[in-house]
């Protein structure tokens, strides 16, 4: 039996929205910066993952909860 390798694609989620990978050469932090133009509040989000889900690696951006001031 031969060992098979399979390349997993990255998927990013934020606030219930699935975001495609803008570039495989980017780190998760750089991906967060790319999506900050569309979702400004993502700048302070924490990054969870990667979590394997089928043939994908899922990274989740979670809103930071805190108080102002």
N, C-alpha and C positions, 0 to 999 in steps of 0.2 A: 504494500500500500504506500503510495507516494504522499508526501506532505504537500498540501495546497496552501498557497498564500493568497490572500484577497485584500485588496486595498480598500480601506474603509473611508467613506466620505464624511466630512465634518458638516454638522448642522448646528446652527445656533438658535436658541429660543429666547424670547424676551416678552414678558407680559402676555403670554398665550399666543404669540406670533412666531412662526417659524421663519428664520432668516437664512438665506443661502450663504454659502461661504464665498466671500468676495475675492479670495485669493489663497491658494494652498500654502504660499510662502509666508503668509502673515501669521503672527502669534495671536492668541486669543485677545490679548490686550490691544493689539493693533486693529483687530476686527471690531472690537468695542469702539475704538476711536473712529473707524470708518462709519459705523452706524450712529455715531453721536450727532451727525448732521440731520438725520431723520428723527432720532429719538434723543433729544438733549439730556434727558434725565438718566440716560444709560451711562453717562460719564462716571457717576458715583456708584454704579451697580457692581456687585461682586460677581466673580466668575466661578461657576461650579462645573466640574467635569474634567475630563471627558467621561461620559457614561456610555458604554456600548449599548446600542439598541438596534438589533438586527444587523444590517450591513452599514450602519452609520455610527459615528461617534457624536454624541450630543453634548454641547456646551450650553449651559443655561446662565443667562445674565439675570441676577436677582437684585431688585431695588433695595437700596440701603434704607433701613427704617431708623429714624432718629428724630431728634428735635432741633429746631433752629435756635440759634442764639447762643 
